[in-house]
Protein backbone atom coordinates (compact mmCIF):
# COMPACT_ATOMS: atom_id res chain seq x y z
CA UNK A 1 0.00 0.00 0.00
CA UNK A 2 1.65 3.22 -1.10
CA UNK A 3 1.41 6.62 0.58
CA UNK A 4 0.34 9.62 -1.42
CA UNK A 5 2.51 12.80 -1.62
CA UNK A 6 -0.09 14.70 0.29
CA UNK A 7 0.18 12.32 3.18
CA UNK A 8 4.00 12.72 3.25
CA UNK A 9 3.75 16.45 3.34
CA UNK A 10 1.17 16.27 6.09
CA UNK A 11 3.34 13.91 8.09
CA UNK A 12 6.35 16.23 7.82
CA UNK A 13 4.50 19.40 8.80
CA UNK A 14 4.88 18.97 12.61
CA UNK A 15 8.64 18.48 12.25
CA UNK A 16 9.01 21.55 10.11
CA UNK A 17 7.01 23.57 12.63
CA UNK A 18 9.29 22.50 15.45
CA UNK A 19 12.37 23.38 13.42
CA UNK A 20 11.00 26.81 12.59
CA UNK A 21 10.19 27.44 16.22
CA UNK A 22 13.67 26.40 17.22
CA UNK A 23 15.21 28.75 14.68
CA UNK A 24 13.00 31.62 15.94
CA UNK A 25 13.98 30.93 19.54
CA UNK A 26 17.63 30.84 18.54
CA UNK A 27 17.38 34.16 16.71
CA UNK A 28 15.65 35.76 19.67
CA UNK A 29 18.29 34.51 22.08
CA UNK A 30 21.05 35.76 19.79
CA UNK A 31 19.51 39.22 19.64
CA UNK A 32 19.10 39.31 23.42
CA UNK A 33 22.73 38.30 23.86
CA UNK A 34 23.86 41.08 21.57
CA UNK A 35 21.87 43.62 23.56
CA UNK A 36 23.34 42.39 26.83
CA UNK A 37 26.89 42.44 25.46
CA UNK A 38 26.36 46.01 24.25
CA UNK A 39 24.81 47.41 27.42
CA UNK A 40 27.05 45.64 29.93
CA UNK A 41 30.33 47.39 28.95
CA UNK A 42 28.58 50.77 28.90
CA UNK A 43 27.15 50.13 32.35
CA UNK A 44 30.59 49.14 33.65
CA UNK A 45 32.11 52.31 32.22
CA UNK A 46 29.43 54.55 33.74
CA UNK A 47 29.47 52.98 37.18
CA UNK A 48 33.23 52.65 37.16
CA UNK A 49 33.64 56.32 36.26
CA UNK A 50 31.25 57.36 39.01
CA UNK A 51 33.17 55.32 41.55
CA UNK A 52 36.46 56.75 40.23
CA UNK A 53 35.40 60.34 40.85
CA UNK A 54 33.57 59.56 44.09
CA UNK A 55 36.61 57.97 45.74
CA UNK A 56 39.26 60.58 44.84
CA UNK A 57 40.14 59.35 41.41
CA UNK A 58 40.36 62.90 40.05
CA UNK A 59 42.89 63.85 42.70
CA UNK A 60 44.89 60.75 41.88
CA UNK A 61 44.76 61.65 38.20
CA UNK A 62 45.97 65.18 38.93
CA UNK A 63 48.84 63.78 40.96
CA UNK A 64 49.79 61.52 38.09
CA UNK A 65 49.63 64.35 35.54
CA UNK A 66 51.45 66.91 37.75
CA UNK A 67 55.21 67.13 37.21
CA UNK A 68 57.60 66.66 40.08
CA UNK A 69 59.20 69.42 42.14
CA UNK A 70 62.90 70.12 41.67
CA UNK A 71 65.14 72.22 43.95
CA UNK A 72 66.00 75.71 42.69
CA UNK A 73 68.46 78.16 44.26
CA UNK A 74 69.87 81.37 42.87
CA UNK A 75 70.95 84.96 43.34
CA UNK A 76 69.72 88.38 42.25
CA UNK A 77 72.09 91.24 41.39
CA UNK A 78 71.44 94.82 40.35
CA UNK A 79 74.34 96.59 38.66
CA UNK A 80 76.56 93.78 39.95
CA UNK A 81 75.54 94.15 43.61
CA UNK A 82 73.27 91.84 45.66
CA UNK A 83 69.64 92.93 45.74
CA UNK A 84 68.44 92.45 49.31
CA UNK A 85 64.80 91.84 50.23
CA UNK A 86 63.55 91.21 46.68
CA UNK A 87 60.68 88.80 46.00
CA UNK A 88 61.22 86.27 43.20
CA UNK A 89 58.04 84.81 41.66
CA UNK A 90 57.72 82.22 38.88
CA UNK A 91 54.85 81.37 36.54
CA UNK A 92 54.93 77.88 34.97
CA UNK A 93 54.31 77.66 31.24
CA UNK A 94 52.02 74.68 31.85
CA UNK A 95 48.57 75.87 32.87
CA UNK A 96 47.07 74.77 36.15
CA UNK A 97 50.35 74.68 38.08
CA UNK A 98 51.27 76.89 41.02
CA UNK A 99 54.27 79.17 40.67
CA UNK A 100 57.20 79.21 43.07
CA UNK A 101 58.35 82.06 45.31
CA UNK A 102 61.52 83.10 47.13
CA UNK A 103 62.98 86.12 48.99
CA UNK A 104 66.59 87.28 48.69
CA UNK A 105 68.81 87.51 51.77
CA UNK A 106 71.71 89.84 52.59
CA UNK A 107 73.83 88.20 49.86
CA UNK A 108 71.03 88.34 47.30
CA UNK A 109 70.55 84.57 47.55
CA UNK A 110 67.14 82.85 47.50
CA UNK A 111 65.52 79.40 47.50
CA UNK A 112 62.27 78.74 45.64
CA UNK A 113 59.29 77.11 47.35
CA UNK A 114 55.90 76.03 45.98
CA UNK A 115 52.49 75.93 47.66
CA UNK A 116 51.29 72.32 47.42
CA UNK A 117 47.82 71.82 48.92
CA UNK A 118 48.33 74.65 51.42
CA UNK A 119 51.88 73.74 52.46
CA UNK A 120 55.03 75.30 51.03
CA UNK A 121 57.51 72.70 49.86
CA UNK A 122 61.05 73.29 48.59
CA UNK A 123 61.45 73.49 44.83
CA UNK A 124 59.56 74.45 41.67
CA UNK A 125 57.68 72.31 39.16
CA UNK A 126 59.83 70.84 36.42
CA UNK A 127 59.45 72.74 33.16
CA UNK A 128 59.56 76.26 31.75
CA UNK A 129 58.89 79.28 34.02
CA UNK A 130 58.63 83.04 33.57
CA UNK A 131 60.26 84.94 36.46
CA UNK A 132 59.64 88.36 38.03
CA UNK A 133 61.82 90.18 40.57
CA UNK A 134 60.18 92.84 42.75
CA UNK A 135 61.56 94.99 45.55
CA UNK A 136 59.31 97.46 47.36
CA UNK A 137 59.86 100.15 49.94
CA UNK A 138 59.44 99.35 53.61
CA UNK A 139 55.78 99.04 54.51
CA UNK A 140 54.25 102.11 56.11
CA UNK A 141 51.12 100.33 57.30
CA UNK A 142 48.93 101.81 54.57
CA UNK A 143 48.49 100.87 50.92
CA UNK A 144 50.89 98.66 48.98
CA UNK A 145 54.45 100.00 49.37
CA UNK A 146 55.97 101.75 46.38
CA UNK A 147 58.04 99.78 43.87
CA UNK A 148 61.74 100.71 44.07
CA UNK A 149 63.20 98.13 41.66
CA UNK A 150 62.99 98.62 37.86
CA UNK A 151 59.42 98.17 36.59
CA UNK A 152 60.50 96.00 33.65
CA UNK A 153 61.16 93.05 35.93
CA UNK A 154 57.96 93.38 38.00
CA UNK A 155 55.46 92.04 35.43
CA UNK A 156 55.20 88.62 33.77
CA UNK A 157 54.32 90.44 30.55
CA UNK A 158 57.55 92.48 30.39
CA UNK A 159 60.19 90.55 32.31
CA UNK A 160 62.97 89.02 30.20
CA UNK A 161 63.77 86.31 32.74
CA UNK A 162 63.05 82.66 31.86
CA UNK A 163 64.23 79.46 33.56
CA UNK A 164 63.97 75.76 32.81
CA UNK A 165 63.59 73.74 35.99
CA UNK A 166 64.93 70.19 35.84
CA UNK A 167 66.23 67.51 38.13
CA UNK A 168 69.78 68.13 36.90
CA UNK A 169 72.32 70.21 38.81
CA UNK A 170 72.33 72.84 36.04
CA UNK A 171 68.61 73.41 36.36
CA UNK A 172 68.81 73.98 40.12
CA UNK A 173 71.14 77.02 39.99
CA UNK A 174 69.93 80.31 38.47
CA UNK A 175 71.05 83.95 38.44
CA UNK A 176 69.23 87.16 37.57
CA UNK A 177 71.10 90.37 36.68
CA UNK A 178 68.95 93.50 36.79
CA UNK A 179 69.86 96.67 34.92
CA UNK A 180 69.07 100.09 36.34
CA UNK A 181 69.09 101.63 39.78
CA UNK A 182 66.83 101.44 42.79
CA UNK A 183 64.41 104.33 43.17
CA UNK A 184 64.40 106.44 46.30
CA UNK A 185 61.70 105.30 48.66
CA UNK A 186 59.02 107.99 49.13
CA UNK A 187 58.65 109.57 52.56
CA UNK A 188 56.09 107.73 54.68
CA UNK A 189 52.70 109.41 54.79
CA UNK A 190 51.78 110.69 58.31
CA UNK A 191 48.80 109.34 60.17
CA UNK A 192 45.65 111.53 60.13
CA UNK A 193 46.25 112.72 63.72
CA UNK A 194 49.84 113.65 62.93
CA UNK A 195 48.80 115.46 59.77
CA UNK A 196 46.23 117.59 61.66
CA UNK A 197 48.77 118.51 64.36
CA UNK A 198 51.35 119.49 61.76
CA UNK A 199 48.86 121.62 59.84
CA UNK A 200 47.87 123.41 63.06
CA UNK A 201 51.51 124.15 63.83
CA UNK A 202 52.11 125.42 60.31
CA UNK A 203 49.07 127.72 60.48
CA UNK A 204 50.40 129.21 63.73
CA UNK A 205 53.83 129.79 62.24
CA UNK A 206 52.38 131.46 59.16
CA UNK A 207 50.11 133.90 61.09
CA UNK A 208 50.86 137.69 60.70
CA UNK A 209 53.48 139.03 63.08
CA UNK A 210 51.17 141.61 64.72
CA UNK A 211 48.61 138.85 65.35
CA UNK A 212 51.23 136.70 67.01
CA UNK A 213 52.42 139.67 69.12
CA UNK A 214 48.89 140.57 70.23
CA UNK A 215 48.18 136.95 71.05
CA UNK A 216 51.38 136.78 73.07
CA UNK A 217 50.57 140.04 74.91
CA UNK A 218 47.07 138.91 75.76
CA UNK A 219 48.44 135.75 77.23
CA UNK A 220 51.08 137.49 79.33
CA UNK A 221 49.29 140.78 80.38
CA UNK A 222 45.86 141.72 81.74
CA UNK A 223 43.50 143.91 79.74
CA UNK A 224 45.46 147.13 80.37
CA UNK A 225 48.70 145.42 81.18
CA UNK A 226 50.62 145.44 84.51
CA UNK A 227 52.49 148.57 85.58
CA UNK A 228 56.10 148.48 84.64
CA UNK A 229 58.56 148.75 87.50
CA UNK A 230 59.56 152.39 87.98
CA UNK A 231 63.09 153.50 87.30
CA UNK A 232 64.94 156.59 88.34
CA UNK A 233 64.28 158.27 85.01
CA UNK A 234 60.57 157.67 85.27
CA UNK A 235 60.01 159.57 88.60
CA UNK A 236 58.31 162.98 87.91
CA UNK A 237 58.12 165.96 90.29
CA UNK A 238 54.82 167.47 91.38
CA UNK A 239 54.12 170.30 88.92
CA UNK A 240 52.07 172.37 91.44
CA UNK A 241 53.99 175.33 93.03
CA UNK A 242 54.82 175.09 96.75
CA UNK A 243 52.55 176.91 99.21
CA UNK A 244 53.76 179.94 101.27
CA UNK A 245 54.14 177.82 104.40
CA UNK A 246 56.20 175.36 102.58
CA UNK A 247 58.32 178.15 101.07
CA UNK A 248 59.12 179.53 104.45
C-alpha positions in Angstrom: 0.0 0.0 0.0 1.7 3.2 -1.1 1.4 6.6 0.6 0.3 9.6 -1.4 2.5 12.8 -1.6 -0.1 14.7 0.3 0.2 12.3 3.2 4.0 12.7 3.2 3.8 16.4 3.3 1.2 16.3 6.1 3.3 13.9 8.1 6.3 16.2 7.8 4.5 19.4 8.8 4.9 19.0 12.6 8.6 18.5 12.3 9.0 21.6 10.1 7.0 23.6 12.6 9.3 22.5 15.4 12.4 23.4 13.4 11.0 26.8 12.6 10.2 27.4 16.2 13.7 26.4 17.2 15.2 28.8 14.7 13.0 31.6 15.9 14.0 30.9 19.5 17.6 30.8 18.5 17.4 34.2 16.7 15.7 35.8 19.7 18.3 34.5 22.1 21.0 35.8 19.8 19.5 39.2 19.6 19.1 39.3 23.4 22.7 38.3 23.9 23.9 41.1 21.6 21.9 43.6 23.6 23.3 42.4 26.8 26.9 42.4 25.5 26.4 46.0 24.3 24.8 47.4 27.4 27.0 45.6 29.9 30.3 47.4 28.9 28.6 50.8 28.9 27.2 50.1 32.4 30.6 49.1 33.6 32.1 52.3 32.2 29.4 54.5 33.7 29.5 53.0 37.2 33.2 52.6 37.2 33.6 56.3 36.3 31.3 57.4 39.0 33.2 55.3 41.6 36.5 56.8 40.2 35.4 60.3 40.8 33.6 59.6 44.1 36.6 58.0 45.7 39.3 60.6 44.8 40.1 59.4 41.4 40.4 62.9 40.0 42.9 63.8 42.7 44.9 60.7 41.9 44.8 61.6 38.2 46.0 65.2 38.9 48.8 63.8 41.0 49.8 61.5 38.1 49.6 64.3 35.5 51.4 66.9 37.8 55.2 67.1 37.2 57.6 66.7 40.1 59.2 69.4 42.1 62.9 70.1 41.7 65.1 72.2 44.0 66.0 75.7 42.7 68.5 78.2 44.3 69.9 81.4 42.9 70.9 85.0 43.3 69.7 88.4 42.3 72.1 91.2 41.4 71.4 94.8 40.3 74.3 96.6 38.7 76.6 93.8 40.0 75.5 94.2 43.6 73.3 91.8 45.7 69.6 92.9 45.7 68.4 92.4 49.3 64.8 91.8 50.2 63.6 91.2 46.7 60.7 88.8 46.0 61.2 86.3 43.2 58.0 84.8 41.7 57.7 82.2 38.9 54.8 81.4 36.5 54.9 77.9 35.0 54.3 77.7 31.2 52.0 74.7 31.9 48.6 75.9 32.9 47.1 74.8 36.2 50.3 74.7 38.1 51.3 76.9 41.0 54.3 79.2 40.7 57.2 79.2 43.1 58.4 82.1 45.3 61.5 83.1 47.1 63.0 86.1 49.0 66.6 87.3 48.7 68.8 87.5 51.8 71.7 89.8 52.6 73.8 88.2 49.9 71.0 88.3 47.3 70.6 84.6 47.6 67.1 82.9 47.5 65.5 79.4 47.5 62.3 78.7 45.6 59.3 77.1 47.4 55.9 76.0 46.0 52.5 75.9 47.7 51.3 72.3 47.4 47.8 71.8 48.9 48.3 74.6 51.4 51.9 73.7 52.5 55.0 75.3 51.0 57.5 72.7 49.9 61.1 73.3 48.6 61.5 73.5 44.8 59.6 74.5 41.7 57.7 72.3 39.2 59.8 70.8 36.4 59.4 72.7 33.2 59.6 76.3 31.8 58.9 79.3 34.0 58.6 83.0 33.6 60.3 84.9 36.5 59.6 88.4 38.0 61.8 90.2 40.6 60.2 92.8 42.8 61.6 95.0 45.5 59.3 97.5 47.4 59.9 100.2 49.9 59.4 99.3 53.6 55.8 99.0 54.5 54.3 102.1 56.1 51.1 100.3 57.3 48.9 101.8 54.6 48.5 100.9 50.9 50.9 98.7 49.0 54.4 100.0 49.4 56.0 101.8 46.4 58.0 99.8 43.9 61.7 100.7 44.1 63.2 98.1 41.7 63.0 98.6 37.9 59.4 98.2 36.6 60.5 96.0 33.6 61.2 93.0 35.9 58.0 93.4 38.0 55.5 92.0 35.4 55.2 88.6 33.8 54.3 90.4 30.6 57.5 92.5 30.4 60.2 90.6 32.3 63.0 89.0 30.2 63.8 86.3 32.7 63.1 82.7 31.9 64.2 79.5 33.6 64.0 75.8 32.8 63.6 73.7 36.0 64.9 70.2 35.8 66.2 67.5 38.1 69.8 68.1 36.9 72.3 70.2 38.8 72.3 72.8 36.0 68.6 73.4 36.4 68.8 74.0 40.1 71.1 77.0 40.0 69.9 80.3 38.5 71.0 83.9 38.4 69.2 87.2 37.6 71.1 90.4 36.7 68.9 93.5 36.8 69.9 96.7 34.9 69.1 100.1 36.3 69.1 101.6 39.8 66.8 101.4 42.8 64.4 104.3 43.2 64.4 106.4 46.3 61.7 105.3 48.7 59.0 108.0 49.1 58.7 109.6 52.6 56.1 107.7 54.7 52.7 109.4 54.8 51.8 110.7 58.3 48.8 109.3 60.2 45.6 111.5 60.1 46.2 112.7 63.7 49.8 113.6 62.9 48.8 115.5 59.8 46.2 117.6 61.7 48.8 118.5 64.4 51.4 119.5 61.8 48.9 121.6 59.8 47.9 123.4 63.1 51.5 124.2 63.8 52.1 125.4 60.3 49.1 127.7 60.5 50.4 129.2 63.7 53.8 129.8 62.2 52.4 131.5 59.2 50.1 133.9 61.1 50.9 137.7 60.7 53.5 139.0 63.1 51.2 141.6 64.7 48.6 138.8 65.4 51.2 136.7 67.0 52.4 139.7 69.1 48.9 140.6 70.2 48.2 137.0 71.0 51.4 136.8 73.1 50.6 140.0 74.9 47.1 138.9 75.8 48.4 135.8 77.2 51.1 137.5 79.3 49.3 140.8 80.4 45.9 141.7 81.7 43.5 143.9 79.7 45.5 147.1 80.4 48.7 145.4 81.2 50.6 145.4 84.5 52.5 148.6 85.6 56.1 148.5 84.6 58.6 148.7 87.5 59.6 152.4 88.0 63.1 153.5 87.3 64.9 156.6 88.3 64.3 158.3 85.0 60.6 157.7 85.3 60.0 159.6 88.6 58.3 163.0 87.9 58.1 166.0 90.3 54.8 167.5 91.4 54.1 170.3 88.9 52.1 172.4 91.4 54.0 175.3 93.0 54.8 175.1 96.8 52.6 176.9 99.2 53.8 179.9 101.3 54.1 177.8 104.4 56.2 175.4 102.6 58.3 178.1 101.1 59.1 179.5 104.5 
